[in-house]
């Protein structure tokens, strides 16, 4: 994210944010639909010499106006910023969302935030975009205010994947159902969890196979079960194919949910401190076994299936690259 400038207040942004071409949203998961809007913003900004920009909110507006209905998030704010930068956006305004923000009328929001704060020359949004008090602002209202305040406003149609509208809501359902392939199609990448490595109870090292135990702040966790996965060391860029179990460790009467990953290659060097776990394919549900030895045998079978999946995926990936050359 070295090329991404991050602003956290309108006062900070006023001096240097504009002139901007921007899009507005929560962008949870930064899925294919979001990425399509970012491409349009980047193209338009390049055409007119504006700064390709994003306006997002922290916390999610629903956590302020309707906490009971606030959706669990697919991604952390840090992840969102990184993926937004990878899409070519060069600056992001993370607007603190408070009750005062929610009380702004559409016209007040446009004048105070988009025009005076961010010097917007173009604003691109999805066709389901809503803003302002009681979500009374629509794309049509935005277009009318754009004419009034002198900026271009455009609403883009939703992106579809195999006939279904791509949305964060749908992706949450897919991840929670363990349907990682379908979720990956909509995300444009494999779903992942990031966080720090924490100490477990040492059961794997003593009785079954050694694992890395993840603690994450991400609110959406895949369905309990065993997954083909890949691990990335966030500090050194090392990576390993892996198999990951999400669940309560019923063989050992575990009480809390855990995310435990077994590497399929030897770990050389220091144990990672922070990792990303990509979930590529669900192998099976979590089950209770008679004893540690029976569980170990199953884990080794899972590892063998995961190695096969990784080999086949690598062959497919190389074939796809060859077709593009």
C-alpha positions as CSV (number, residue, x, y, z in Angstrom):
1,X,0.0,0.0,0.0
2,X,3.0,2.3,-0.3
3,X,1.3,4.3,-3.2
4,X,-2.0,4.7,-1.4
5,X,-2.6,7.9,0.5
6,X,-5.1,7.4,3.4
7,X,-7.1,10.3,4.8
8,X,-9.1,10.0,8.0
9,X,-10.8,13.4,8.2
10,X,-12.3,16.0,5.8
11,X,-10.1,18.6,7.4
12,X,-7.0,16.6,6.5
13,X,-8.3,15.9,3.0
14,X,-9.3,19.4,1.9
15,X,-5.8,20.7,1.2
16,X,-4.7,18.0,-1.2
17,X,-7.5,15.4,-2.0
18,X,-8.8,17.0,-5.2
19,X,-9.5,17.2,-8.0
20,X,-10.8,13.7,-7.6
21,X,-12.7,11.0,-9.5
22,X,-14.2,8.8,-6.8
23,X,-16.6,6.1,-5.8
24,X,-18.4,5.7,-2.5
25,X,-19.2,2.6,-0.5
26,X,-18.3,0.1,2.2
27,X,-16.6,-2.2,-0.3
28,X,-16.7,-5.2,2.1
29,X,-14.6,-8.0,0.6
30,X,-13.6,-5.8,-2.4
31,X,-15.4,-8.2,-4.8
32,X,-15.6,-8.3,-8.6
33,X,-18.4,-5.7,-8.6
34,X,-16.4,-3.3,-6.6
35,X,-13.3,-3.9,-8.8
36,X,-15.3,-3.1,-11.9
37,X,-16.2,0.3,-10.4
38,X,-12.6,1.0,-9.4
39,X,-11.5,0.3,-13.0
40,X,-14.0,2.9,-14.3
41,X,-12.8,5.4,-11.7
42,X,-9.1,4.8,-12.7
43,X,-9.9,5.1,-16.4
44,X,-11.9,8.3,-16.0
45,X,-9.3,9.9,-13.7
46,X,-6.5,9.1,-16.1
47,X,-8.5,10.6,-19.0
48,X,-9.0,14.0,-17.2
49,X,-5.9,14.1,-15.0
50,X,-7.9,13.7,-11.7
51,X,-6.9,11.6,-8.7
52,X,-8.5,8.1,-8.7
53,X,-10.1,7.9,-5.2
54,X,-12.4,6.1,-2.8
55,X,-14.7,7.3,-0.1
56,X,-15.5,4.6,2.5
57,X,-16.6,4.6,6.1
58,X,-15.5,3.3,9.5
59,X,-17.3,1.9,11.2
60,X,-19.8,0.4,8.8
61,X,-22.8,2.8,8.8
62,X,-25.2,0.0,9.8
63,X,-23.3,-0.3,13.1
64,X,-24.3,3.3,13.9
65,X,-27.9,3.6,12.5
66,X,-29.1,-0.1,13.1
67,X,-26.6,-2.0,15.2
68,X,-28.8,-5.1,15.4
69,X,-28.9,-5.4,11.7
70,X,-25.3,-4.6,10.9
71,X,-23.7,-7.4,8.8
72,X,-20.7,-9.3,9.9
73,X,-17.7,-8.2,7.7
74,X,-15.8,-10.3,5.2
75,X,-12.7,-8.2,5.5
76,X,-10.8,-5.9,7.9
77,X,-10.2,-2.2,7.1
78,X,-6.6,-3.0,6.5
79,X,-7.5,-5.6,3.9
80,X,-9.9,-3.3,2.2
81,X,-7.3,-0.6,1.8
82,X,-4.7,-3.0,0.4
83,X,-7.1,-4.5,-2.2
84,X,-8.4,-1.1,-3.1
85,X,-4.8,0.0,-3.8
86,X,-4.1,-3.1,-5.9
87,X,-7.0,-2.0,-8.1
88,X,-5.2,1.2,-9.0
89,X,-6.9,3.6,-6.6
90,X,-4.3,6.1,-5.3
91,X,-6.1,7.8,-2.3
92,X,-8.8,6.8,0.1
93,X,-10.9,8.8,2.5
94,X,-11.9,6.8,5.5
95,X,-14.7,8.9,6.8
96,X,-15.5,8.3,10.5
97,X,-19.2,7.5,10.5
98,X,-21.2,9.0,13.4
99,X,-24.8,9.8,14.1
100,X,-24.1,13.3,12.8
101,X,-23.0,11.8,9.5
102,X,-26.2,9.8,9.2
103,X,-28.3,12.9,9.8
104,X,-27.0,14.8,6.8
105,X,-29.5,15.2,4.0
106,X,-28.3,14.1,0.5
107,X,-27.6,17.8,-0.4
108,X,-25.7,18.4,2.8
109,X,-23.6,15.2,2.3
110,X,-22.8,16.2,-1.3
111,X,-21.9,19.8,-0.5
112,X,-19.9,19.2,2.7
113,X,-18.2,15.9,1.9
114,X,-18.0,15.4,-1.9
115,X,-17.6,19.1,-3.0
116,X,-16.0,21.0,-0.2
117,X,-14.1,18.1,1.4
118,X,-13.0,15.9,-1.5
119,X,-13.2,18.3,-4.5
120,X,-15.0,15.6,-6.6
121,X,-15.2,16.1,-10.3
122,X,-16.8,12.7,-11.0
123,X,-18.6,10.3,-8.7
124,X,-19.3,6.7,-9.8
125,X,-21.6,4.5,-7.7
126,X,-23.5,1.2,-8.0
127,X,-27.1,1.3,-9.2
128,X,-28.3,0.3,-5.7
129,X,-26.4,3.1,-4.0
130,X,-28.2,5.0,-1.2
131,X,-26.9,7.9,0.9
132,X,-28.1,10.7,3.2
133,X,-30.6,10.8,5.9
134,X,-32.8,7.7,6.0
135,X,-31.0,6.6,2.8
136,X,-33.2,9.1,0.9
137,X,-30.5,9.7,-1.7
138,X,-30.5,7.6,-4.9
139,X,-28.4,7.6,-8.0
140,X,-30.9,9.9,-9.6
141,X,-30.7,12.3,-6.7
142,X,-26.9,12.2,-6.9
143,X,-27.0,13.0,-10.7
144,X,-29.3,16.0,-10.0
145,X,-27.0,17.2,-7.3
146,X,-24.0,16.7,-9.6
147,X,-25.6,19.1,-12.1
148,X,-26.2,21.6,-9.3
149,X,-22.7,21.4,-7.9
150,X,-20.8,20.8,-11.1
151,X,-19.6,17.2,-11.1
152,X,-20.3,14.2,-13.2
153,X,-22.4,11.5,-11.5
154,X,-22.9,8.0,-13.0
155,X,-24.5,4.8,-11.7
156,X,-23.0,1.5,-13.0
157,X,-25.0,-1.7,-13.3
158,X,-24.3,-4.6,-11.0
159,X,-21.8,-7.2,-12.1
160,X,-23.2,-10.7,-12.5
161,X,-21.4,-14.1,-12.0
162,X,-23.1,-17.0,-13.7
163,X,-26.3,-15.1,-13.7
164,X,-26.3,-14.0,-10.1
165,X,-25.6,-10.5,-8.9
166,X,-22.3,-10.2,-7.1
167,X,-22.8,-8.8,-3.7
168,X,-21.1,-8.9,-0.2
169,X,-24.3,-10.4,1.2
170,X,-24.2,-13.3,-1.2
171,X,-20.6,-13.9,-0.6
172,X,-21.1,-14.0,3.2
173,X,-23.7,-16.7,2.6
174,X,-21.4,-18.7,0.4
175,X,-18.5,-18.5,2.8
176,X,-20.7,-19.5,5.8
177,X,-21.9,-22.5,3.7
178,X,-18.3,-23.6,2.9
179,X,-18.8,-23.0,-0.8
180,X,-15.4,-21.6,-1.4
181,X,-15.2,-22.0,-5.2
182,X,-18.4,-20.0,-5.7
183,X,-17.2,-17.4,-3.2
184,X,-13.9,-17.1,-5.0
185,X,-15.6,-16.5,-8.4
186,X,-17.4,-13.5,-6.9
187,X,-14.5,-12.2,-5.0
188,X,-12.0,-12.5,-7.8
189,X,-9.7,-14.2,-5.3
190,X,-9.9,-16.9,-2.7
191,X,-11.5,-16.0,0.6
192,X,-9.0,-15.5,3.3
193,X,-8.5,-14.8,7.0
194,X,-5.6,-12.9,8.4
195,X,-4.3,-12.5,11.9
196,X,-1.6,-13.5,14.3
197,X,-0.3,-16.9,15.3
198,X,-1.3,-17.9,18.9
199,X,-0.3,-20.7,21.1
200,X,-2.6,-23.7,21.2
201,X,-2.9,-26.5,23.7
202,X,0.0,-28.4,22.1
203,X,-2.3,-31.4,21.3
204,X,-1.3,-31.5,17.7
205,X,2.4,-31.4,18.3
206,X,2.1,-34.1,21.0
207,X,-0.6,-36.4,19.6
208,X,-1.5,-35.8,15.9
209,X,0.3,-33.3,13.6
210,X,1.8,-29.9,14.3
211,X,-0.4,-26.9,13.4
212,X,-0.4,-23.1,13.3
213,X,-3.2,-21.6,15.2
214,X,-4.8,-18.4,13.8
215,X,-6.4,-15.6,15.8
216,X,-8.3,-13.3,13.4
217,X,-10.5,-10.1,13.6
218,X,-12.5,-11.0,10.5
219,X,-16.1,-11.4,11.4
220,X,-17.2,-14.0,8.8
221,X,-15.7,-17.4,9.4
222,X,-16.2,-20.3,6.9
223,X,-18.4,-23.2,7.8
224,X,-16.8,-25.6,10.3
225,X,-14.8,-28.4,8.5
226,X,-11.6,-29.3,6.8
227,X,-10.3,-27.2,3.9
228,X,-7.6,-27.2,1.3
229,X,-5.7,-24.0,2.0
230,X,-2.6,-21.9,1.4
231,X,-0.6,-20.0,4.0
232,X,1.2,-16.7,3.5
233,X,3.7,-15.2,6.0
234,X,2.6,-11.6,6.0
235,X,6.1,-10.5,7.2
236,X,8.4,-12.4,4.9
237,X,6.1,-13.4,1.9
238,X,6.9,-17.1,2.5
239,X,4.1,-19.4,1.5
240,X,3.1,-23.0,1.9
241,X,0.3,-25.4,0.7
242,X,-1.7,-26.5,3.7
243,X,-4.8,-28.1,5.1
244,X,-6.9,-26.2,7.7
245,X,-9.5,-27.3,10.2
246,X,-12.1,-24.9,11.5
247,X,-14.1,-26.2,14.5
248,X,-14.3,-27.2,18.1
249,X,-12.0,-30.2,18.0
250,X,-14.7,-32.7,19.1
251,X,-12.2,-35.5,19.5
252,X,-10.7,-33.6,22.4
253,X,-13.9,-32.0,23.7
254,X,-12.9,-28.5,22.6
255,X,-15.1,-25.7,23.8
256,X,-14.2,-22.7,21.6
257,X,-13.8,-22.6,17.9
258,X,-10.3,-22.8,16.5
259,X,-8.6,-22.3,13.2
260,X,-5.7,-24.8,12.9
261,X,-3.5,-25.2,9.8
262,X,-1.1,-28.0,9.0
263,X,1.6,-27.2,6.5
264,X,2.1,-29.7,3.7
265,X,5.8,-28.6,3.3
266,X,8.6,-28.4,5.8
267,X,8.7,-25.1,7.7
268,X,12.2,-23.8,7.3
269,X,13.3,-20.8,9.5
270,X,11.3,-19.1,12.1
271,X,7.6,-19.7,12.8
272,X,5.5,-16.9,11.2
273,X,4.0,-14.3,13.5
274,X,1.2,-13.1,11.2
275,X,-0.3,-15.1,8.4
276,X,-3.0,-15.1,5.7
277,X,-5.0,-18.3,5.2
278,X,-6.6,-18.7,1.8
279,X,-9.5,-21.2,1.7
280,X,-9.6,-22.9,-1.7
281,X,-11.8,-26.0,-1.3
282,X,-13.8,-27.7,1.5
283,X,-12.9,-31.4,1.9
284,X,-15.3,-32.6,4.6
285,X,-17.1,-31.7,7.8
286,X,-15.5,-31.9,11.2
287,X,-16.0,-35.2,13.0
288,X,-15.3,-36.8,16.3
289,X,-12.8,-39.7,16.3
290,X,-12.3,-42.5,18.7
291,X,-8.8,-41.4,19.7
292,X,-5.9,-39.2,18.7
293,X,-4.4,-42.0,16.5
294,X,-7.6,-42.3,14.5
295,X,-7.7,-38.5,14.1
296,X,-4.0,-38.4,13.0
297,X,-4.7,-41.0,10.3
298,X,-7.6,-39.0,9.0
299,X,-5.5,-35.8,8.9
300,X,-2.9,-37.5,6.9
301,X,-5.6,-38.6,4.4
302,X,-6.8,-35.1,4.3
303,X,-3.3,-33.9,3.6
304,X,-2.9,-36.3,0.7
305,X,-6.1,-35.1,-0.9
306,X,-5.0,-31.5,-0.3
307,X,-1.7,-32.2,-2.1
308,X,-3.6,-33.6,-5.0
309,X,-5.8,-30.6,-5.2
310,X,-2.8,-28.2,-5.1
311,X,-1.1,-30.1,-8.0
312,X,-4.2,-30.1,-10.1
313,X,-4.8,-26.4,-9.4
314,X,-1.2,-25.5,-10.4
315,X,-1.6,-27.4,-13.7
316,X,-4.8,-25.5,-14.4
317,X,-3.2,-22.2,-13.4
318,X,-0.3,-22.7,-15.8
319,X,-2.7,-23.7,-18.6
320,X,-4.6,-20.5,-18.1
321,X,-1.4,-18.4,-18.2
322,X,-0.3,-20.2,-21.4
323,X,-3.6,-19.3,-23.1
324,X,-3.1,-15.6,-22.3
325,X,0.4,-15.5,-23.9
